[in-house]
Amino acid sequence: MSPRSYGALFIVLFALDSLARTTIVPLQDYSILGDAQTVSALYFAVSVMGLTGNMTVPSLIHRISHHRTMILGSCCMMLSAVRLSQLKLIFLVPGLALQMFGGATIIICLNLCVLRTISRQDFTRFEPVRIMFAGGAWVIGPALGVFLENHVAIWVPYVAAAAISLLQLGFFVSMQMGQQQSDPSVETRRPNPFRFIRRFVRQPRLVLAWILSVARTGWWGLFYIFGPIYLVSSGLSAETCGIISSLGAAGMLTVIFWGWIGRRICLRKLLMLAYGLAGALTLLVSATAGFPWVAAALLIAAAACTSIIDSCGNVPFLRSVRPRERS
C-alpha cells in the first residue's frame, strides 16, 4: 500500500478517535459533582493519574508490541464509556482515568505509525488534513452528544462513544496496522522515558515544540470542559452549549487554508499572532461575567484563532524528535 493510501487511513483513524471522545458530554460530570471547582480538582487528579499511566506506554510497546498496545488503548476507551454511562461518582474517577490513558495510548500508537510511514517532507501537508477531519468530528460530537442525551436517553452518548471506539479498533486490526514493519522508535533494550529528560531539556527546538503543543492542547481542554460549565452556570441551556462547542470547533475546518498561508509567509509570525489573539480573547471572557452570549461569542472567536495554531499541528515536534525517542 502506498504512503498516500496509508495517510488517508490514518486520517480516518484519527477522526474516529476524536469523534469517540467528543460524543461524551462533559456537562454530565458537572451535574454529578455540582461545583466547577470540584470538577477542576477532579480533572487535575485524574490527569496526574493519566500522565503516570502514559509514561508506561513506551514500555508497553516494547513488551507486548505496538499492535497489542493499540488494542489495549481501544479497550480502555470502550470500558471508560461503560463506566461513565453509570452516571455515579464511584464510576466517574475510574472512567475518566481509563479515558485519558486509553486516548493517549491510541494517539501515541497512531503517531508512531505516521512517523514510520509518512515522510518528513509530507508532514506539513498531512497534518492540516488530519486536523481538518478531526475538526469535523469535534464539530459533530458535542452537539450530537447533547442531542442524544436530551432527546433519546442520557446514557446513549456513552454507548455511541464505545461503538465508535470499537469501529476504530476493527478498522485498525483489519488493516493490520502496526504489524507490517518493525518500529524504529523502539530500542533494543526496554525504553525508560525518564532517561530522556536530560537530553530533552537540552534540545531547545524540541522543548519549544512541546510547549507550543501543550499550550494548544490546554486551551482546547479549557474550551471543551470548562467553557460549557461556565456558560451553563451563567444561564444557558446544555443544548445551546453543545452547539456553541461545535461552532467553536468549526474553525478547524479552515486549517488547510491556514497551512497554505503558513507555507507562504513566516510561520513564526502567524503562530505569534494566533497565540496572542487567542490569549487576549480568552482573557476578555473573564471580563464578561453576567453576559453569557458575549462570553460565548468571545470563546468562539478565540477558538477560531486557536484553529490557526492547529494548521501546523504537531509538525514542529514530529520534525524535531529523534526516531529512537519517538515513543
C-alpha positions as CSV (number, residue, x, y, z in Angstrom):
1,M,0.0,0.0,0.0
2,S,1.3,3.5,-0.9
3,P,2.2,6.1,1.7
4,R,-0.6,8.2,0.4
5,S,-3.1,5.4,1.0
6,Y,-1.8,4.9,4.5
7,G,-2.1,8.7,5.0
8,A,-5.8,8.5,4.2
9,L,-6.3,5.6,6.5
10,F,-4.5,7.4,9.4
11,I,-6.8,10.4,8.9
12,V,-9.9,8.2,9.2
13,L,-8.5,6.6,12.4
14,F,-7.7,10.0,13.9
15,A,-11.1,11.3,13.1
16,L,-12.8,8.3,14.7
17,D,-10.7,8.8,17.8
18,S,-11.8,12.4,18.0
19,L,-15.5,11.5,17.5
20,A,-15.3,8.9,20.2
21,R,-14.1,11.5,22.7
22,T,-16.3,14.4,21.8
23,T,-19.6,12.4,21.8
24,I,-19.3,12.1,25.7
25,V,-20.8,15.1,27.4
26,P,-18.5,16.9,30.0
27,L,-21.6,18.7,31.4
28,Q,-22.7,15.4,33.0
29,D,-19.6,15.5,35.2
30,Y,-20.7,18.9,36.3
31,S,-24.2,17.7,37.0
32,I,-22.8,14.8,39.1
33,L,-20.4,16.9,41.2
34,G,-22.5,20.1,41.2
35,D,-19.5,22.5,41.5
36,A,-17.0,23.8,39.0
37,Q,-14.1,23.8,41.5
38,T,-14.7,20.2,42.3
39,V,-14.7,19.3,38.6
40,S,-11.4,21.2,38.2
41,A,-9.9,19.3,41.2
42,L,-11.2,16.0,39.8
43,Y,-9.7,16.6,36.3
44,F,-6.4,17.6,37.9
45,A,-6.2,14.4,39.9
46,V,-7.3,12.2,37.0
47,S,-4.8,14.0,34.7
48,V,-1.9,13.2,37.1
49,M,-3.1,9.5,37.2
50,G,-3.3,9.6,33.4
51,L,0.1,11.1,32.9
52,T,1.6,8.4,35.2
53,G,-0.1,5.8,33.0
54,N,1.0,7.4,29.8
55,M,4.7,7.1,30.9
56,T,4.3,3.4,30.7
57,V,3.2,3.3,27.1
58,P,6.8,3.0,25.7
59,S,7.4,0.0,27.9
60,L,4.1,-1.5,26.9
61,I,5.0,-1.1,23.2
62,H,8.4,-2.8,24.0
63,R,6.8,-5.6,26.0
64,I,3.6,-6.5,24.2
65,S,4.2,-4.9,20.7
66,H,2.8,-1.8,19.1
67,H,-0.2,-3.6,17.7
68,R,-1.4,-5.0,21.1
69,T,-0.8,-1.7,22.8
70,M,-3.2,0.0,20.4
71,I,-5.8,-2.7,21.1
72,L,-5.3,-2.2,24.8
73,G,-5.9,1.6,24.4
74,S,-9.1,1.0,22.4
75,C,-10.4,-1.5,25.1
76,C,-9.7,1.2,27.8
77,M,-11.7,3.7,25.8
78,M,-14.7,1.3,25.5
79,L,-14.5,0.4,29.1
80,S,-14.4,4.0,30.1
81,A,-17.6,4.7,28.2
82,V,-19.3,1.9,30.1
83,R,-18.1,3.2,33.4
84,L,-19.1,6.8,32.7
85,S,-22.5,5.7,31.5
86,Q,-23.4,4.7,35.1
87,L,-23.6,8.4,35.9
88,K,-22.4,7.9,39.5
89,L,-19.4,9.4,41.3
90,I,-18.0,6.0,42.2
91,F,-17.6,5.2,38.5
92,L,-16.6,8.8,37.4
93,V,-13.0,8.7,38.5
94,P,-12.0,5.3,37.0
95,G,-14.0,6.1,33.9
96,L,-12.1,9.4,33.3
97,A,-8.8,7.8,34.2
98,L,-9.4,5.0,31.6
99,Q,-10.5,7.5,29.0
100,M,-7.3,9.6,29.5
101,F,-5.0,6.6,29.4
102,G,-6.8,4.9,26.5
103,G,-6.9,8.1,24.5
104,A,-3.3,8.9,25.0
105,T,-2.2,5.4,24.2
106,I,-4.2,5.5,20.9
107,I,-2.7,8.8,19.9
108,I,0.9,7.6,20.7
109,C,0.4,4.4,18.7
110,L,-1.1,6.2,15.7
111,N,1.6,8.9,15.7
112,L,4.3,6.2,15.7
113,C,2.6,4.6,12.6
114,V,2.5,8.0,11.0
115,L,6.2,8.7,11.8
116,R,7.4,5.5,10.1
117,T,5.1,5.7,7.1
118,I,4.8,9.4,6.2
119,S,7.9,11.2,5.0
120,R,9.2,14.3,6.9
121,Q,8.6,16.4,3.7
122,D,4.9,15.4,3.7
123,F,4.2,16.3,7.4
124,T,3.2,19.9,6.5
125,R,0.6,18.6,4.1
126,F,-0.6,15.6,6.2
127,E,-1.1,17.5,9.5
128,P,-3.6,20.1,8.3
129,V,-5.7,17.5,6.5
130,R,-5.6,15.3,9.7
131,I,-6.6,18.2,11.9
132,M,-9.4,19.2,9.5
133,F,-11.0,15.8,9.5
134,A,-10.5,15.6,13.3
135,G,-12.1,19.0,13.5
136,G,-15.1,17.7,11.6
137,A,-15.5,15.2,14.5
138,W,-15.2,17.9,17.1
139,V,-17.9,19.9,15.2
140,I,-20.3,16.9,15.2
141,G,-19.5,15.3,18.6
142,P,-20.6,17.9,21.2
143,A,-23.9,18.8,19.6
144,L,-24.6,15.2,18.8
145,G,-23.8,14.1,22.4
146,V,-26.2,16.7,23.9
147,F,-28.9,15.9,21.4
148,L,-28.7,12.2,22.2
149,E,-28.8,12.9,25.9
150,N,-31.8,15.2,25.7
151,H,-33.9,13.5,23.0
152,V,-33.0,9.8,23.3
153,A,-31.6,8.7,26.6
154,I,-28.9,10.1,29.0
155,W,-26.7,7.0,28.5
156,V,-26.8,6.9,24.7
157,P,-23.8,9.2,24.1
158,Y,-21.6,6.8,26.0
159,V,-22.9,3.8,24.0
160,A,-22.2,5.8,20.8
161,A,-18.6,6.6,22.0
162,A,-18.0,2.9,22.8
163,A,-19.4,1.9,19.4
164,I,-17.1,4.4,17.6
165,S,-14.1,3.1,19.6
166,L,-15.0,-0.5,18.6
167,L,-15.3,0.6,14.9
168,Q,-11.9,2.3,15.1
169,L,-10.3,-0.8,16.6
170,G,-11.9,-3.1,14.0
171,F,-10.6,-0.8,11.2
172,F,-7.1,-0.8,12.7
173,V,-6.9,-4.6,13.1
174,S,-8.4,-5.3,9.7
175,M,-5.8,-3.1,8.0
176,Q,-3.0,-4.8,10.1
177,M,-1.5,-1.5,11.0
178,G,1.4,-1.7,13.5
179,Q,2.4,-5.1,12.2
180,Q,3.8,-4.6,8.7
181,Q,7.2,-3.4,9.6
182,S,9.5,-3.1,12.7
183,D,9.1,0.1,14.7
184,P,12.3,2.2,14.6
185,S,11.1,4.1,17.7
186,V,11.5,1.0,19.9
187,E,15.0,0.4,21.2
188,T,16.6,-3.0,21.7
189,R,16.5,-2.5,25.5
190,R,13.5,-1.6,27.5
191,P,12.7,2.2,27.0
192,N,12.5,4.4,30.1
193,P,11.1,7.9,29.5
194,F,12.9,9.3,32.4
195,R,16.3,8.5,30.7
196,F,15.4,11.1,28.0
197,I,14.5,14.0,30.3
198,R,18.0,15.4,30.5
199,R,18.6,15.2,26.7
200,F,15.1,16.6,26.1
201,V,15.7,19.8,28.0
202,R,19.0,20.3,26.2
203,Q,17.2,20.5,22.8
204,P,15.6,24.0,22.6
205,R,13.7,23.2,19.4
206,L,12.1,20.1,20.9
207,V,11.3,21.9,24.2
208,L,9.7,24.8,22.2
209,A,7.7,22.4,20.1
210,W,6.4,20.7,23.3
211,I,5.4,24.0,24.9
212,L,3.5,25.0,21.8
213,S,1.7,21.7,21.7
214,V,0.9,21.8,25.4
215,A,-0.4,25.4,25.2
216,R,-2.7,24.5,22.2
217,T,-4.0,21.3,23.8
218,G,-4.5,23.0,27.2
219,W,-6.6,25.7,25.6
220,W,-8.9,23.1,23.8
221,G,-9.2,21.3,27.2
222,L,-10.4,24.6,28.7
223,F,-12.8,25.2,25.9
224,Y,-14.5,21.8,25.8
225,I,-14.6,21.1,29.6
226,F,-14.9,24.4,31.4
227,G,-16.4,26.5,28.6
228,P,-19.8,24.6,28.7
229,I,-19.7,24.6,32.5
230,Y,-19.2,28.4,32.6
231,L,-21.9,29.0,30.1
232,V,-24.4,26.6,31.8
233,S,-23.7,28.2,35.2
234,S,-24.3,31.6,33.5
235,G,-27.8,30.6,32.4
236,L,-27.5,29.0,29.0
237,S,-29.1,25.5,28.3
238,A,-26.9,22.4,27.9
239,E,-28.1,22.0,24.3
240,T,-27.1,25.6,23.5
241,C,-23.7,25.0,25.0
242,G,-23.3,21.9,22.8
243,I,-24.0,23.9,19.7
244,I,-21.5,26.6,20.9
245,S,-18.8,23.9,21.3
246,S,-19.5,22.7,17.8
247,L,-19.3,26.2,16.4
248,G,-16.0,26.8,18.1
249,A,-14.6,23.6,16.6
250,A,-15.8,24.7,13.1
251,G,-12.6,26.8,12.8
252,M,-10.6,23.6,12.5
253,L,-12.2,23.1,9.1
254,T,-10.1,26.1,7.8
255,V,-6.7,24.6,8.8
256,I,-5.8,23.7,5.3
257,F,-6.1,27.4,4.3
258,W,-4.0,28.5,7.2
259,G,-1.5,25.8,6.5
260,W,-1.2,27.2,2.9
261,I,-0.8,30.7,4.4
262,G,1.9,29.4,6.8
263,R,3.9,27.9,3.9
264,R,3.9,31.2,2.1
265,I,4.6,33.6,4.9
266,C,6.7,33.3,8.1
267,L,5.1,30.5,10.2
268,R,6.5,32.1,13.3
269,K,4.7,35.4,12.7
270,L,1.4,33.5,12.0
271,L,1.7,31.5,15.2
272,M,2.6,34.5,17.3
273,L,-0.4,36.3,16.0
274,A,-2.7,33.3,16.6
275,Y,-1.4,32.7,20.2
276,G,-1.7,36.4,21.1
277,L,-5.2,36.8,19.8
278,A,-6.4,33.5,21.4
279,G,-5.0,34.5,24.7
280,A,-6.4,38.1,24.6
281,L,-9.9,36.9,23.6
282,T,-9.9,34.3,26.4
283,L,-8.9,37.0,28.9
284,L,-11.8,39.1,27.7
285,V,-14.2,36.2,28.5
286,S,-13.4,36.7,32.2
287,A,-14.5,40.3,31.9
288,T,-17.9,39.4,30.6
289,A,-19.4,37.8,33.7
290,G,-23.2,38.2,33.6
291,F,-23.2,38.3,29.8
292,P,-23.2,34.7,28.7
293,W,-23.9,35.4,25.0
294,V,-21.0,37.8,24.8
295,A,-18.7,35.2,26.5
296,A,-19.9,32.6,24.1
297,A,-19.1,34.8,21.1
298,L,-15.6,35.5,22.5
299,L,-15.0,31.8,23.1
300,I,-15.9,31.0,19.5
301,A,-13.6,33.8,18.2
302,A,-10.8,32.5,20.4
303,A,-11.4,29.0,19.1
304,A,-11.1,30.4,15.6
305,C,-7.7,31.8,16.5
306,T,-6.6,28.6,18.1
307,S,-7.6,26.8,14.9
308,I,-4.9,28.8,13.1
309,I,-2.3,27.2,15.5
310,D,-3.8,23.8,14.6
311,S,-2.8,24.3,11.0
312,C,0.7,23.3,11.8
313,G,-0.5,20.7,14.3
314,N,2.4,18.6,15.8
315,V,4.7,19.3,12.8
316,P,7.4,21.1,14.9
317,F,7.6,18.2,17.3
318,L,7.4,15.4,14.7
319,R,10.3,17.1,12.9
320,S,12.4,17.7,16.0
321,V,12.1,14.4,17.8
322,R,14.7,11.7,17.2
323,P,13.5,8.3,15.8
324,R,14.6,6.3,18.8
325,E,12.9,8.7,21.2
326,R,9.6,8.9,19.4
327,S,7.5,6.7,21.7
